[in-house]
């Protein structure tokens, strides 16, 4: 069993599998989200992911033409 430490303890319930310290709740969350990572599910969203990656690259290219500094987060 992988025991989680308090290294990432944010002192609040953020939800999701990453922050879950209780192994029983962690297993339940993992069971619920596993279908989203199946080959079928990934193939279903592949075109959409490509569209947004292409858009992000185009925006970086456009913003990269500017002479001033550009914040990637923006």
C-alpha positions in Angstrom: 0.0 0.0 0.0 1.3 3.5 -0.9 1.1 5.6 2.3 0.6 9.3 1.7 2.5 11.8 3.9 1.5 15.2 4.9 3.9 16.7 2.4 1.1 18.0 0.2 -1.4 18.5 3.0 -3.3 21.7 2.2 -5.5 21.5 5.4 -8.7 21.5 3.3 -10.6 19.0 1.3 -9.6 19.8 -2.3 -11.3 16.7 -3.6 -9.8 14.6 -6.3 -7.5 11.7 -6.2 -4.2 13.4 -5.8 -5.1 15.0 -2.5 -7.0 12.1 -1.0 -5.1 10.6 2.0 -7.7 8.0 3.0 -6.9 4.8 1.1 -10.5 3.7 1.0 -11.8 7.0 -0.4 -8.8 7.1 -2.8 -9.7 3.7 -4.1 -13.4 4.8 -4.6 -12.4 7.9 -6.5 -9.9 5.9 -8.6 -12.7 3.5 -9.5 -14.9 6.3 -10.6 -12.4 8.1 -12.8 -10.7 5.0 -14.4 -13.2 4.8 -17.3 -12.1 8.3 -18.4 -8.7 7.0 -19.2 -9.7 4.0 -21.3 -8.5 3.8 -24.9 -12.0 4.3 -26.1 -12.4 7.5 -24.0 -9.1 8.9 -25.0 -9.8 8.3 -28.7 -13.1 10.0 -28.4 -11.5 13.3 -27.3 -8.3 13.1 -29.4 -9.5 15.5 -32.1 -10.5 18.1 -29.4 -7.2 17.8 -27.7 -5.3 18.3 -30.9 -7.5 21.3 -31.7 -6.6 23.0 -28.4 -2.9 22.0 -28.6 -2.7 23.5 -32.1 -4.5 26.7 -30.8 -2.0 27.0 -27.9 1.0 26.6 -30.2 -0.4 29.2 -32.6 -1.0 31.6 -29.8 2.6 31.1 -28.5 3.9 31.7 -32.0 1.9 34.9 -32.3 2.8 36.2 -28.9 6.5 35.2 -29.5 6.7 37.7 -32.3 6.3 40.6 -29.7 9.5 42.4 -28.6 8.4 42.6 -25.0 8.3 39.8 -22.5 5.3 37.5 -22.6 4.0 35.7 -19.6 3.1 32.1 -20.6 0.3 31.9 -18.1 -1.4 34.9 -19.8 
